[in-house]
């Protein structure tokens, strides 16, 4: 049964599981620490626990899987004739949604007895697969924000989330960046690495400085219409003017300054919060005041940021505070406490 939706053309079918096994392939998203790049399809790394749970459930007398598995087919891998979908290759249908259901049933003793609803995304591009996965899972299912944001990097054209993803990649890949090889690019720590902050946290906080409505701006990008101005977002003008490199430069100046002033704390993430989620978020939340002060002084250099954080260091000392989790607890309380201290020091800066 063919049908259309705004993102593309689909076909709905019913398949016996042995037939499904012949055509399915699973293309997972991976990150290469050496090349500093992500690659592959939209799927997250499978959860063995979740697969085992589904396999055990699939073997029970009342098991049911009425929700369609979504597969993507490329142009040339199929034909449609007389209401039949004829698939020309083995292992050519990439799973967009339903990876764990598929793997769980595949592991069950009853797999050969299952018939499943299947929806095919026809003539699928990499962008369509990434968007479909990101939209389904970003809105409905708890999936790593880092993976969702990474997939937005596959989209064509510019949008705030893609810009923030590219800035995150640049911060992680630039050897002059204090976050060099320190971002968990797909939300999972690379074994043996020094990664301290997730790509999801980095992008979530940064995108709020570009837009207060990323969904609307994303749709504007897709429709090729002008972005709405967001005067309350300090990086919005740079983004609209296509000056993403200035946003990156400001962030490099800012966090290089932090890593210089708080050198010991920055390089000891097991003991201090400044380079991790609490520190990063507190700093980003104070950035509107920092940028405002910098623009008044016509100075957004690393030197200005060093001066600000030297004052922050003095203020912490005067309050007998350390940049650890005992004084800056994880979550909004610790982040807001750091933000307020930075704001005070910015206000007091001559």
C-alpha atoms as one frame of an Amber mdcrd trajectory, in Angstrom:
protein
   0.000   0.000   0.000   1.852   3.166  -1.171   1.281   6.485   0.611   2.863
   9.923   0.738   3.873  12.222   3.591   5.776  15.528   3.510   9.173  13.900
   4.046   8.793  11.403   1.177   7.122   8.364  -0.384   6.298   5.229   1.609
   4.918   1.726   1.178   3.150  -0.282   3.892   3.445  -4.058   3.870   3.285
  -7.209   5.988   6.285  -9.541   6.073   7.086 -12.905   7.604  10.150 -12.589
   9.788  12.346 -14.952   7.695  11.634 -12.705   4.695  12.542  -9.653   6.753
  15.861 -11.195   7.791  16.909 -11.558   4.154  16.633  -7.857   3.346  17.437
  -6.012   6.582  20.712  -4.279   7.352  21.572  -2.256  10.469  23.708   0.807
   9.899  24.855   2.250  13.223  26.304   5.711  13.879  29.949   5.577  14.966
  32.613   8.087  15.958  36.276   7.718  14.979  38.555   9.227  17.628  41.463
   9.335  15.161  39.724  11.116  12.281  37.477  13.071  14.707  34.486  12.356
  12.492  31.211  10.481  12.805  29.956   8.150  10.111  27.415   5.465   9.337
  23.640   5.415   9.485  21.161   6.677  12.040  21.054   3.751  14.455  22.409
   3.946  17.991  24.580   1.174  19.453  22.291  -1.687  20.383  21.432  -2.405
  24.015  22.011  -6.061  24.824  19.710  -5.753  27.849  16.875  -4.395  25.715
  17.364  -7.111  23.080  17.226  -9.841  25.725  14.053  -8.342  27.227  12.330
  -8.277  23.844  13.526 -11.804  22.978  12.108 -13.173  26.239   8.849 -11.291
  25.700   8.608 -12.531  22.086   8.566 -16.114  23.383   5.517 -15.538  25.622
   2.019 -16.694  24.507   0.528 -13.174  24.423   3.419 -11.322  22.775   2.485
  -8.659  20.241   4.408  -6.232  18.020   1.763  -4.213  16.156   3.984  -1.171
  15.525   5.624  -1.033  12.102   9.352  -1.415  11.615  10.555   1.360   9.315
  13.051   0.426   6.601  14.744   2.619   3.993  15.234   1.493   0.412  17.502
   3.243  -2.071  16.495   3.923  -5.652  17.446   0.911  -7.767  17.110  -1.651
  -4.989  13.399  -2.282  -5.592  10.523  -2.251  -8.107   6.790  -1.764  -7.584
   4.611  -3.869  -9.874   0.892  -4.629  -9.495   0.850  -3.638  -5.789   3.873
  -5.828  -5.058   7.174  -4.493  -3.774   9.960  -6.465  -5.451  13.308  -6.118
  -3.656  16.338  -6.859  -5.820  19.131  -7.265  -3.254  19.822  -9.011   0.014
  20.532  -6.885   3.111  19.687  -3.631   1.340  16.892  -2.290   3.567  18.363
  -0.094   6.303  16.480   0.037   9.615  15.350   3.564  10.442  13.185   2.653
  13.434  12.704  -0.682  15.187  16.276  -1.945  15.576  15.719  -3.459  19.018
  12.379  -4.998  18.094  14.010  -6.635  15.092  17.049  -7.916  17.013  14.924
  -9.106  19.939  12.568 -11.104  17.730  15.542 -12.424  15.755  16.955 -13.850
  19.011  13.660 -15.441  20.087  12.697 -19.079  19.597   9.442 -18.027  17.918
  10.893 -15.739  15.250   9.735 -17.870  12.314   6.128 -17.564  13.505   6.005
 -13.775  13.426   4.422 -11.593  10.781   5.251  -7.911  11.155   3.977  -4.638
   9.720   6.746  -2.916   7.777   6.861   0.599   6.371   9.371   1.260   3.580
  10.768   4.756   2.998  11.313   4.710  -0.761  14.268   6.268  -2.604  15.703
   7.205   0.762  18.574   9.656   1.006  20.959   9.777   3.956  19.364  13.088
   4.970  15.850  11.617   4.945  16.932   8.608   7.042  18.705  10.821   9.564
  15.807  13.249   9.815  13.191  10.517  10.170  15.144   8.827  12.950  15.885
  12.136  14.689  12.271  13.311  14.487  10.749  10.020  15.664  13.185   9.459
  18.509  13.886  13.051  19.401  10.175  13.698  19.975   8.992  10.384  21.377
  11.721   8.088  22.689  14.591   8.709  25.076  17.634   8.611  22.819  20.997
  10.261  23.440  20.735  13.942  22.542  24.278  13.688  21.199  23.210  11.143
  18.573  20.169  13.239  17.622  22.312  16.377  17.176  24.960  14.456  15.255
  22.313  13.286  12.799  21.167  16.869  12.218  24.675  17.403  10.851  23.676
  15.210   7.887  21.036  17.726   6.789  21.639  20.012   3.830  21.910  23.775
   4.216  22.277  25.774   7.425  20.168  25.588  10.565  20.971  26.412  14.214
  21.335  22.803  15.345  23.640  21.928  12.450  25.744  25.026  13.156  26.086
  24.070  16.829  26.952  20.498  15.844  29.684  21.745  13.511  31.037  24.058
  16.245  31.080  21.125  18.667  33.015  19.065  16.127  35.466  21.927  15.600
  35.986  22.403  19.345  36.627  18.687  19.693  38.941  18.399  16.668  41.017
  21.598  17.039  44.273  20.909  18.892  44.228  24.551  20.076  40.858  24.059
  21.733  40.639  23.337  25.477  37.951  20.784  24.564  40.265  18.972  22.142
  39.214  15.308  22.196  37.151  15.983  25.328  33.620  15.866  23.880  31.628
  12.628  23.820  30.501  13.057  20.240  27.743  10.423  20.181  26.977  10.630
  23.887  29.152   7.646  24.760  32.669   7.880  26.143  35.401   6.365  23.985
  37.279   3.801  26.107  40.560   5.213  27.397  39.722   8.779  26.335  39.664
  12.053  28.289  36.126  12.956  27.203  34.320  14.944  29.895  31.310  16.636
  28.243  28.662  15.209  25.936  28.006  16.634  22.505  24.328  16.795  23.500
  25.005  19.090  26.462  27.360  21.242  24.403  24.806  21.744  21.618  21.713
  22.086  23.842  23.207  24.983  25.765  24.848  26.638  22.766  21.781  26.545
  20.512  19.847  28.612  23.086  22.265  31.474  22.369  21.363  31.345  18.659
  17.612  30.791  18.772  14.751  30.383  21.223  12.815  28.357  18.643  15.128
  25.866  16.904  12.215  23.870  15.460  10.840  26.927  13.659  14.296  27.857
  12.362  14.865  24.304  11.175  11.635  24.434   9.183  12.664  27.818   7.749
  15.890  26.220   6.565  14.003  23.343   4.940  11.657  25.788   3.174  14.551
  28.033   2.153  13.015  31.129   3.747  14.770  33.764   5.849  15.371  33.039
   9.500  13.421  35.140  11.985  15.577  37.479  14.028  15.926  36.530  17.710
  17.262  39.689  19.387  17.323  38.066  22.830  19.834  35.439  21.631  23.377
  36.837  21.640  24.696  34.748  18.734  21.606  35.066  16.533  22.928  37.939
  14.414  26.188  36.109  13.726  24.204  33.033  12.680  21.807  34.925  10.394
  24.767  36.686   8.762  26.487  33.344   8.155  29.353  34.173  10.519  29.543
  30.868  12.362  33.331  31.208  12.497  32.943  34.221  14.805  30.835  32.168
  17.226  33.554  29.511  17.198  36.295  32.091  17.758  34.462  33.622  20.726
  34.005  30.185  22.293  37.679  29.343  21.750  38.697  32.634  23.390  36.267
  32.080  26.246  37.130  28.504  27.161  40.850  28.958  26.537  40.674  31.775
  29.093  38.849  29.535  31.565  41.382  26.733  31.081  44.269  29.177  31.636
  42.861  30.818  34.791  41.696  27.509  36.252  44.448  25.340  34.803  44.615
  22.761  37.611  40.840  22.459  37.880  40.372  22.222  34.100  42.862  19.390
  33.829  41.412  17.440  36.777  37.825  16.640  35.747  37.601  13.789  38.257
  37.897  16.331  41.062  36.490  19.569  39.636  33.397  20.612  37.686  34.662
  23.493  35.552  35.204  21.529  32.302  32.186  19.256  32.825  28.432  19.763
  32.526  27.974  21.967  35.605  30.879  24.248  34.700  30.131  24.436  30.992
  26.430  25.148  31.529  27.065  27.759  34.225  29.495  29.575  31.935  27.169
  29.428  28.915  24.274  30.759  31.022  26.425  33.753  32.010  27.582  34.408
  28.450  24.907  37.011  27.511  26.253  39.316  30.235  29.851  38.585  29.246
  29.205  39.339  25.564  27.265  42.495  26.421  30.190  43.763  28.506  32.627
  42.804  25.750  30.681  44.675  23.092  30.573  47.780  25.303  34.356  47.590
  25.579  34.651  46.560  21.901  36.684  43.602  23.059  35.847  39.889  22.848
  39.465  38.763  23.042  40.886  35.993  25.158  42.508  38.710  27.295  39.107
  40.154  28.257  37.835  36.722  29.245  40.984  36.069  31.283  40.379  39.320
  33.181  36.799  38.284  33.913  37.724  34.828  35.161  40.588  36.151  37.250
  37.897  38.120  39.080  35.803  34.955  39.317  38.791  33.186  40.880  39.149
  35.988  43.451  35.423  35.885  44.205  35.506  32.123  44.756  38.437  32.558
  47.136  36.653  35.322  49.080  33.626  33.030  49.528  35.851  30.051  50.367
  34.399  28.068  47.467  36.032  25.356  45.377  34.986  24.336  41.884  33.955
  20.858  43.008  30.626  19.089  43.366  30.384  19.813  47.076  30.163  23.567
  46.432  28.607  23.360  42.950  26.217  20.433  42.987  25.227  18.762  39.707
  22.123  20.188  38.094  20.446  23.567  38.013  21.456  24.640  41.534  25.198
  24.302  40.927  24.980  25.720  37.395  22.997  28.755  38.574  25.377  29.380
  41.468  28.344  29.523  39.106  26.376  31.660  36.634  25.503  34.201  39.342
  29.109  34.476  40.521  30.315  35.097  36.964  27.563  37.660  36.393  28.605
  39.546  39.537  32.235  39.642  38.408  31.240  40.838  34.922  29.140  43.619
  36.446  32.036  44.694  38.700  34.565  44.711  35.840  35.770  48.238  35.110
